[in-house]
Amino acid sequence: MEEEFAGNVDMDRVGASGHSQGGGGAIMAGRDERVTATAPMQPYTIGLGHRSSSQSEQHGPMFLMSGSSDAIAGTTLNQGPVFRNTNVPVFWGILQGAGHFEPTGSAGDFRGPSTAWMRYYLMDDGDAAAWFFGSDCVLCESSDWDVDTRDIN
């Protein structure tokens, strides 16, 4: 397997993403200076080894994804503090009607935006910027998403 990746992995462009406890893990990984961008999906951040101090020790911009109907890793206790505590630009998107298992399998309605985030930050895909930047950004204009941002230009 090592041969498959030799010469094909750009260690200067590393992203971290995960769902639920894995989303908390993506935030923890974001402390590593090699991580260029993070995209935690419905991160569970209260307990289970998650260090809240990691939220203010990030090294790259964050796309924080939540579900409005998530009863397991709800926005108020889990993602709200992350949004307030991060020390990097953060785009917080809350997908309306999404429960905790929305991203299970093929990432559900988180797939397009999370892919765009990584394509923008890891591959310099200018087309992907339209999802997040400008007053008429794709997610900003969508009735399916509630958006809040900090230091996103």
N, C-alpha and C positions, 0 to 999 in steps of 0.2 A: 504494500500500500504506500509506503514511503516514496517509492519511485513515481507514483501517480502525481504526487504533489510537489516533488522536487522541481524547483525553478518556476512553479506556478502560484506560489503563495507569496503575497506581498506583505511582509511583516511590518511594513510602515503604515498599513491600512488594515486595522483589525477592528471588527465589530463584535459586540456582545449582545445577545438577545436571549430571552427565555420567557416561559409562562409560569405564573403562580410563584412557587418557591424558586423556580428557575429564573423568573423575572427578578426576584430578590438577589439571586446569584449573579445576574447580569449587572445589577447595580454594584454588587461587591466587586465584580471583575472590572468595572469602570474605574476603580481606584488605580489600576495598573496603567502606567504612563504609555504603554503600547496600545491601549484601547483607544481607537479614534472616535468611535460613536457607540451609543447604546440604544437599545429599543426594547425595554422591558414591557411585557404584556401582562397586565393585571398582576403586578408583583405583590406577593404576600410578604409583608415587611415587619410583622409583629411577632417576634420570636423565631424559633427554629434556626437559631444561629445567625440571623440577619443582624448586622451592626448598623444602627441608625446613623452612626458617625460616617459611614461610607457614603451616605447621600450627599455630604458636603465635601467629598474628596474625589470628585470626578475629574477626568482628564479630557473628555470630549462631550459634545452636545448629546442631549437625550430626547428621544421620542417616547414619552410616557403614555401607555395605552391603558384605558379602563373600560369597564362595561357598566352601564347605568343600572343593570339588574343583577350585578354580581353580589351574591349573598355570602360568599366565602372570603374574598379579598376585596371588600368594599372600598369605595373611593375615599370615604371620610377618614378611615383609620389607616389605610395602607398607602394610597397614592397621594392624597392631600399633603401629608408631611413630606413626601419625596419632592413634590413640586415646590413646596416652600423652602426646603432645605438645600436643594442642589445649588452648586456653585458654578454651574455651566448653563449655557442657553438650553432651555427646555420647551418643548412643544407638547402640551398635554391634550390628548384627544380622548373624549369619552364617547364611546359608541352606544347610541341609544338602543335600549332593549336587549343588549348583550349580557348574557349570564356568564358565569365563571368559565364554562367549558366552550365558549365561542371559538377560541383558537385551536381546540383539539382537532387533530387530524391534519387538515390542510391550512390551518390558521384562520379559517373563516373570513369575515370581513376585515380582519386585521392584516391579511396577507398583502393586499395591494399597497396600503400605506407603509407598512413596515419594510417591504421590498424597496419602495421608492426612497425611504429614509437611508437605507444602506447603500443603494445605488448612488444617491447624491453624495454622501460622505465618503464612501469607499471607492467609487468608480468615476467621480466627477461627472455624473450624468446630469447635465443641465436641464433636461426635460423633467427629471424627477423633482426639481426644485418647485415646480408649480403646485405640488401637493401641499407645500408648507409655507411658502413665502409670498408676500404681497397681500393686500387687503382682500383680493379675490382668489386666494389660494383654494385649491380643490376641497380640502377638508373644512376650511373656513366657510365656504359657501354651501356645504352639504347639510341638509336637514337631518341627516343620520348621525352627525357628530356635533358635540359641544366641544369647543376649543378654548384653551387658555394658553398663553405663551409668556415667556419671560426671556428677554434679550435675544429673541429671534428676529433677525433683520431680513 
